Amino acid sequence: MKKILNERSGKHICMKIRKHFFLLFLLFIFLSILMFPACYHQPAIEGTPVGELVRQKDMDVIRPTIMSQEKKEKVRRMSRVTENKTFMEISGLPEYRVGPLDVLEIISHVGEKAVSTKVTVNSRGNISFSFIDNLNVNGLTPSQLDDLLTKRLSNYLRRPRIDIFVKEYQSKSAMVTGYLSSLQSSTLGKAASGRIFLKGKTTLLDLIALAGGYTIDADIRKVKLVRGGETYFINLYDIISRGESDQNVIIDADDVVDVPELPTFGDRVYVLGEVARQGIYPLKQVQDLLGAISLAGSFTAAAKEENTLIVRGYEPGKEPLVMMADLNAILRKADIKQNIPLENGDLVYVPPRKIGDVNRWIANIKPLLDILLWPGDFAQKYGEGYRIKVD
């Protein structure tokens, strides 16, 4: 009997050991799945990180090419000039070039007394002052004119001392048109003039500021510059938000700058997921990712903002471009490269948790993209009563 009891006790202990071992084995498997999920399901193809996309040639997906490479190079050169018809750099400092109809102030010093004389440059670019008649000053800077006039006056005066200032700038101007504040406002029922008189080295941003800035309806990604019969398209948004000085051209006399209106019909973006106000927003109000999130009332406490997705270029039967942005990096680390400009039809999605398999997510959300972007195809493709689930 004692032997039978010992055998049963031994079996009972063995069963307990096996049970505990089995439980430990299951726990090991469970922890392994949590720690190494890629080993147990098909690896996900994640969205293209925005930070990498900016450094790729695929940047044209974000900013469609509307100019040839040759013209882009011309724009870069125009942003670096050290002289043109309006100014010239002397000793590293830009100086205005005097021209017809400019009004000059010439101050001559005799002892401690200073005498001021205003002189207007005539239509031929000449001035007359003191003993000097018909002195051609067209294209000279004030310092060059000072040297020339001092040298000529030395024939009549002992050690003449003069200073020259431009009082009225009338010879060089550029034309601005389109959606600029000065052109959209009115004074006594008359629209403001679109002519801006140049006073020296003036960049495109300077010119826009002189025109009162652009309006909310302006399409600043397609600013048009016309110079010498050639047309160039400049992305003012990139100059402002990305600091791309290569596009901030230096304006020359007789340039024409046109700031067009944002297209109104159909230009919209979709903001979904963990934001305060999901919805459809006009592109003119949400020109970049941060603007879209801000207009949607920011993200909720449940948002996985570092895994924000942007879906672009969706067409039925084609795979869209899926980009992944880290809103945390934009807001807390000032990583402006991730704050990409948005385009018509973009869908911004802030998930409640990290999306492991973007392919599966896209397959799940395609019916929603169809009904939002291609409503005519939706009913034929899915029929009535189809339910959309965004996971």
Secondary structure by P-SEA (a helix, b strand, c coil): caaaaaaaaaaaaaaaaaaaaaaaaaaaaaaaaaaccccccccccccccaaaaaacccccccccccccaaaaaaaaaaacccccccccccccbbbbbbbccbbbbbbbbcccbbbbbbbbbccccccccccccccccccccaaaaaaaaaaaacccccccccccccccccccbbbbbcccccccccccccccccbbbbcccccaaaaaaaaccccccccccbbbbbcccbbbbbcccccccccccccccccccbbbbbbbccccccccccccccccccccccccccccaaaaaaaaccccccccccbbbbbcccccccccbbbbbcccccccccccccccccccbbbbbbbccccccaaaaaaaaaaaaaaaccccccccccccbbbbbcc
